[in-house]
Amino acid sequence: MIEVIPNWHPVAVHFTIALLITATALFAAGTLFRKAPSGAALTTAARWNLAIGIAVTVATLATGWSAYNTVAHDAASHENMSVHLRWAVATALVFLVAGGVAWLERRKGAGAGIALLALLAGGAGALAVTGWLGGENVYRYGLGVMALPKSGDHVHPGSGGQPHVHAHDHDHTQTDGPATPEAAAGNAGTARAPDAAAPHDHGHGYDHDHDHGHEPGLPQDQGPAAPAQGPATPDAAAGKAGTAQAPDAAAPHDHDHTH
């Protein structure tokens, strides 16, 4: 036998809904057009749909009872399953009674009596509620669902959207082209020499200060240099970048060691 997951109830229930709703509509149409030539044909079709629908409903109840006792569920879904089951049994009883009334009216040429129409209308409404509760079992509580798809990896062609993946690739390599004036000025700002007055450790366990000598004719360092007036040219900016390098280790300078 073909394996249907979770069982055959989802297959049978759709025939029940289709046949019984169709029977209700055909009885109403046969009653409305009972004086027309099509009235008798509509009523005959309604009786057949009702009879077949009741027979399929027996299979629907049986497979539904099997699902009620076998499908994995929790406390919240169990409560909704129980309500769905009660509505299903009540709906089936209403249509069963309607089938008996339709059998009693089988000699009637066209249309249906008030009692039969009332039973069919009530049964159709109860069937709608039962179907809604069954949909809640699946789509809200996930009963009988073995896998849930991941949203976002599929787009229908008519929706106008396309699935995409964000890939952030950052290139941190330095370009080989000539630096712009702004880049040269930025490099000059970041390549400042360390503060000569700040003590630091050379790794031999002694703290000392560096007193760097200055070439004759050059003013002593008086703190942060004032920005140059006027726009800097590319050559001037590049020159500043070059002069802002750390002092050459080979240049003569004085060490004031404090032990």
C-alpha positions, 0 to 999 in steps of 0.5 A: 500500500502507498504510504501517506504521511501522516495517514489517509485522513487528509485525502479522505477529508477533501472528498467529504467536504467537496461532496457534501457542500456540492450536495447542499448547493444542488438541493438548494438549486433544485428547490429554486428551479423546481418548476423548471425542466432542470429542477429534477436533474439538479435534485437527482444529482444532489441526492447522489452527491449526498449519498456518496458524501456520507459514505466517504465521511465514514472513511474520513472519521475512521482515518481521523480517529487514527490520526488523533491517536497516532500523530505526535502532539503536545498539550495545546495541540491536543486540545484543538484536536479534541475540539476538531474531533467533536465538531467532525462527529457532530457534522457527520451526524447532521448529514446522516440525518439529512441523508435519511430525510432525503431518502424519505423524499426520494419520490419527490420530483424536484426540490427539497423540503424545509427540514432537509434544507435546514439540515443541509444548511446547518451541516454545511456551516458545521463542516466549514468550522470543522475544516477550519479547525483541521487547518489549525491543527496543521498550519498553526500547531504543525500536526503531521508535518515532518519538515518545515521549509526555510523561508527566504531561499525561494522566490516566485517569478511573479513576485518580482523579487530575486533571492540574493546573498550578501557577501562582504569582501573587503580589500585591505591591500595597499594600492600601487598608484600615486597617493593623492594629496589627501591620502599623503596628508593623512599619512603624514598625520598618522606617521608622527614620531613618538613623544620624546619626553615620554619614558619607555622601556627598551626591554633591558629593565631600565626606563630612560628618556631620549633627548634627540638632537636637532640639526643646527638652524632648525627650531626646537619642537614646540608641541603640535605644529600649526597647520600650514596656511593655504591649500597644500600642493601634492608635492608639499603634502608628500614632503610632509609625509616624508618628514613626519617619519620616526627619527632615524635610528642611525642618527646621533642622539643623546640618551639620558639613562635614569636607573 
